[in-house]
Amino acid sequence: MKIKTVLTYVVSLILIPTVILLGVMVFGKQSYPAISVIVAFLACVPFFLTFEREKNTRKIVLLAVMVALCVAGRFIFAPIQFFKPVSAIVILAGMYFGSQFGFLTGALSAVVSDFYFGQGPWTPFQMFSWGLIGFLAGVLSNPLIKSKIVLVLYGALSGVIFSLIMDVWTVLSLDGGEFNIDRFIAATITALPVIGIYVASNIIFLLILTPLFGKKIDRLKTKYGI
């Protein structure tokens, strides 16, 4: 399990962001379909390595349900710009099912929902952003589950994380694959109102969804031994 844990950290925090940055900075915007496939594959590797044979189907079904909820939530709230329940659902997935499950839920939710909202060079960055939010939720699962204050603070932090990572994409796309720190700072300052909406939506949806889904998810874990 220690080897699998190390592999999860290496894949999620090193390999995936490296692939995304190399893809954009070396191969350009047109490489995004290949990058998205590679990111999805890498996200699956540690998840499937932790499978126990008799629990495979149950985990896949639960993963499909969480991804479907994210996609449906993004679709339903599409008319309200930047106000989405996706991050909150991804956080719940990480909290209750672990870092690997959280990362994969976030990454797949991005790539699947973008079939409707539009695939593009931004898709791998969305996959990593939501994946990282789910991954960290798994790492911090105990305090997140036990403390509503910690949950709210992490919900706010997740909004900031998502915006900052997407601002990296904005800078790279404007400067032809080169990272300009001054432009990044300017993009971040300009995006402050959007960050505020991200933060508010995450907190609101977490406060609404956690009491509704938390106990049900715990019962499912106990019933099916996941």
N, C-alpha and C positions, 0 to 999 in steps of 0.2 A: 504493500500500500504506500510506503514511503516513496518508492520509485515512481509509482503512478501519480502521486501528489506532486513530486518534482516535475514530472512530465507535463502535468496540467499547467503549472506555473510557467514553464518554459514555452509551451505552445501558446498559451493565452497572452502572456505579457511580453514575450520576446519575438517568437517566430511570426505570429500573425501581424503585429504592427510593422515588423521588418518587411514582410512580403508586401504589405499595402504601400509603404513608403517607397520601396524599390520599384514597385510597379508604376507608381505615378511619376517618380523623379527620373527613372531610367527609361521606361518604355512609353510613358505618356498616357494621356487620358483614354486612348483607344484600347488599353489593356484591361479595362475594368471588368469585362465579362470573365476573363481568365482569373483575375485576382479574386473576384467574388466566389468562383468555384473553389479555388485553392483555400480561401479563408473558411468556407463552409466545410471542406474536407478536413482541414486542420482542427477545426472546432469539434468535429465528430470523434477524432482519434482518442483523446483521453476519456471522453464520455463512454464510448463502446468498450474501452479496455477495462472499465470498472463493472461491466455487466456480469451478473450471475445468470446462468442460462435460464433458470426457471422464472426469472424476473424480466427478461428481455422485453416481452410483449407488453407487460404492464408499464414499464418505463417509457417505451416508445409511444404508447397510447397517451400517457400523461404529458409527454413532451408535445405531442400533436395537439392536445387540448390547450395547453398553455400558449403555444404559438398561434393557434386559431383565435384564442381570446385576444391576443395582442393585435392580430391583423384586423379582427372585427372591430376592436376598440378604435384603432387608427382610422378605419373606414367610417364608422359612425360619427366620430368627432371631426371628420375632415372639414366640415364647414367652419369650424372654429380654429383658426390658424394657430399653430404651436401648442394648443391645449389638447393633450392626448393622454390616455391612460397607459400607454405602452411601457414607459419606464417603471411605473408602479407595478404592473403585472410581472415584468421581468425581475424586479426586486423580490416579489413574493416567490417567484420560481427559485431564485437563488437562496433565499432565506430558508425555505422549507425542503428543498431537494438538493442543495449543495452547489458549489462553485461551477462544476462542470455543466450541470443541468442549467444553471442560470446563464452561463456564457452562451451555450448552444441555443437556448430559448431566445435570447436577445439577437444573436447573429441570424438565425433562421427567420425570425419575425421581420427583420429589416429586408432581407432579400426576397421573401415571399410577398410582403405587402408592397414592395416596389414594383412587382409585376403589374399592379394596378396604378400606383402613384407615379411610376416611371423609373426604369432602371437607368443608371448613369454612373459616371466616375465617382459620384458621392456615395454610392451604395456600399462599397467596402468600408468606408469610414463610418457609415451608420451601423453596419454590422459589428465593427469593433467597438463603437461607442456603447451601443446597447448591450453587447456581449460583456464588456468590461464592467458595466453597471451591475449586471447579473452575477458576474464572477465575484466582485467585491461584496455583494450582498451575501453570498455564500460564506465568504471568509468571516464576515461580521455577523453571521446568523444569530448567535446567542444573544448579544446585546440588542440586536434589532428586534428579536422576538420578545425579549423581556422588558424593554423600555420603549415607551411610546415617544419619549423625547429624542432618544437616539434614532428611532425610525424616522421622525420628522426631519432631524438634522441630516440624515443620510439622503432622504428624499430631496432636500434642498441641494445638497452636494452633488447629487446625480444630475440635476438640471444644469449645474455649472460644468460638470465633466462633459456632458453631451455637447453643450455649446462650444466649449474650448476645443474639443476634438474636431468638430465640424468647422470651426474657424481655421484650423490647420489646413483642412481641405480647401477652404476659401482662398487662403494665401497661396498655396501650391498651385491652384488652378489659375490664379491671376498672374503669377510670376513664372509660368512655364515650368513648374516642377521645382523651383528654387524657393527656399523658405526665407522670408524677409521678416525679421522680428518687429520692425517698426510697423509694417503693414498688419502683422498679427495683433499688435497692441491696439492699433486703430480699429481693426475689425471687431475685437473684443469689446472695446468701448462703445462702438456703434450698436453692438448686439445686446447691450445691457437691458433694454426693455424686453427683448425676446427671452433673455435669461430669466428675467423676473417672471414671465409667463410659464416657462419650463418649471421653475422652482415651485410656483403656486400650484400648477396642475399636479405635479408629483405629490406634493403634500396633501392636497385635497383628495386625490384618488387613493393614496395610501390609507388615509384616515377612514375612507368609506369602504374600501375593499378588504383591508386586513381583518376587521372583525367578521366580515361575511365569509371570507375564504379560509382564514387561518385555521379555525377549528375543523372545518370540513377536510382540509388538506391533511391535518394531523390524523384524523380518523382514517383517511385513505391510506396513509403511510403505515398505520398500525394494522389495518385490516389486511393489506396485501404484503406487509413485511418489507416495504421499500425504504 
